[in-house]
Amino acid sequence: MIEADGGVYPEAGRFLAGVKAEVERLRAEREELRVRANKVTVRPQSLKSIDVFRANSRYGGDGTRIDLAYAVYALSHGATAAEVEVAIRSRDLSHKGSERRRNEYVERTIKKALTTIGRGR
């Protein structure tokens, strides 16, 4: 913003409608992701924990690679998106920024994992 005179933005109605539509689109997408991720009910007796992936030198300590690898593994072995989310959030994500940015990171990681295993768009 360069200057503000205190007046109402002339395109305020259209702008707010666009923001509301985007929020609703994201909410619907998140719900669809949750529903698709929860469809799998068969799970092996022992699912590797995310700590196994964190200890694997293959990932070089790269948290983003670890999170995605674990998400792909866990979702393809019957874990729910909610369970994967809890595992990913078990590490400090504060470096990702605000709570909104952390939420977006987790959702993006789960969505990419679902796409990778053929259960996403």
N, C-alpha and C positions, 0 to 999 in steps of 0.2 A: 504494500500500500504506500503510495506516495503522498496522498493528501486526502483528508476527510473533512467535509464541511458539516457533518452532523445530519445530513439528509438521508432519506431512505434510498437504498440502492434501487435504481429504476427496474432492474431485472430480478428483484428479490423474490417475487412469486415463482418465476421459472427456476431460479437458482435453488430455492428451498424444495420445490417439487422434485428437482433432479437429485438432491441430496437424500430426500426421503425414499425415492425410488431405488437409489443405490444401496441404502441401508436395508431395505426390504429384500433386494436381490441377494445381498450377502447373507442375510438371515435365512432365506430359503435355501441358498446353496449349502450353508452350514448344516441345516436340518436334513437335507438330502444326503449329505456326506455321512451324517450320524446314522441315518436309517440304513444306508448301504453297508456301512462298516459293521453294523450290529446284526446283519443277516447270517453271518457264519456262526454256528453254534458248536461245531465239533472242534475239540482242542486236545492236543496230545497231553499226556500226564505231566510232563515237565517241560515247560517253556523256558528257554534261556532268559536270564534277566538282562536288562540293559547294561548292568555292570560287567557282564561277560564281554560285551561289545566295547565298553570303555577301557577294559584291560587289554584288548587286542591291539598289538602293535601295528597291525595292518592299516589302521585308521590314523596313526600318527598323532593321537590325541586331539584330532579335529572333531570338536563336538557336533558340528553340523553334519559331517559324514557319518558319525556314530549314530546320531538321532535318526537319520534317513535309513541307514542300514538296519537298525533295530526295528524301525517302523515297518519296513518291507518284510522282515523276518516274522515279526510278531503278528502282523495282520494276515500274512499268508499261512500262519499256523493257528488261526482262529481267535486271536485276541481281538477285543473290540477297540474301536477308535478311542473310547474313553480310557481304557486301560493303557493304551499307547501314550495318550496325552499325559496321564499321571507319571508314566516312566520318563518321558521327555522332560517334564517339569521337575523331576527329582534332582536336576542340576541347576546351578545358578544361571538364570537367563537374563539377569539385569543388564548385561552388556548389549542385549538386543534393543534396549531402549525402554520406552513406556510400556505399561501393561497392555495397551492396545497393540503395540508392535510385537510384543511377546506372544500375544494371542494369535496374531496373524502368522507369526513364524511357525507356531505349533500346528495351526490349521493347514498352512501351506505344506509343511513336511508330511502330514498325514495324507493330504490330498495327492501329493506326488507319489507317496508310497502306494496308495490305492491304484493310481494310474499305472504304476510300474508293474503291479501284480494283475492288472487287467480288470480291476473292479472300479475304476474311475473313468472320467471322460478323457 
